[in-house]
Structures are given as structure tokens and as C-alpha cells.
Amino acid sequence: MLLAELAIAVLLLVSGVLAFRRSMRKRLHSRTMFWTLVGLGIIVGGYLSVGLIWQTKTMRFFGAPVTAAVFQLSENGYWEDYVGPLTVPAAVINFAVGFLLPHLPSWIRAHLRTGEPGAT
């Protein structure tokens, strides 16, 4: 499961970096849109790193696309955490993915218009 999460995260990070680089180059033309995407990226990154919770009756999973922490409901009604050394790196990866995510739609639109990878 962790390998699949990491593969998705790497794919999103690589495409997000390409999209962000394109946004940086176009920033002089549309400064307002660039800063709007940056602000939106900060909000989405924060949500994906610490705010997103997947829940079942007995389990809570924090973070996406990489699970940062897991809480399990014990028999006595307390939530026990399974937080380890990968919690902080996973949260950082999730924030980076969320920060770069808002730049993807404009990059995809530009790519589809010209048919070139990394289109400007």
C-alpha cells in the first residue's frame, strides 16, 4: 500500500513541479492568478497534510496521498495512535502535493492546446 501511495505522490509531485515552473514563467503576465494559485496551494497543502481524515468505525487515517498517521479505536473506547518516523516526511510530501495541485489545470490546458510537453 505504501508503495502505491508513494508512486501516486511522485507522479503528482513531478507533474506539479512542471506546472509550477510554467506558472512561474507566466507570472509576469498574470500576477493575480499566480498568487491566487499560491494561496490556494497553501490551503490545499495544509488540508492534505493535517486536515484530511479517512475514517471507518474503528480506524482513522490522516493525510493523502501518503498516509501520515493512523488511529485505531481500542476496546476501552480510546483512540490509539500509530505514528512513526515517517509521519513528518509524509506530512511534508502531502503538503507539497497540495501546494502544487492547483497549478495542474492550467498546465494541462496549455499542454492540450499545443500538444507539447511543458507547453508555455
Buried (B, 14 or more C-beta within 10 A) or exposed (E): EEEEBBEBBEEBBEBBEBBBBBBEEBBEEEEEEBEEBBEBBBEBBBBBBBBBEEEEEEEBBBBBBBBBBBBEBEEEEEEEEEEEEBBEEBBBBBBBBBBBBBBBEBBEEBBEEEEEEEBE
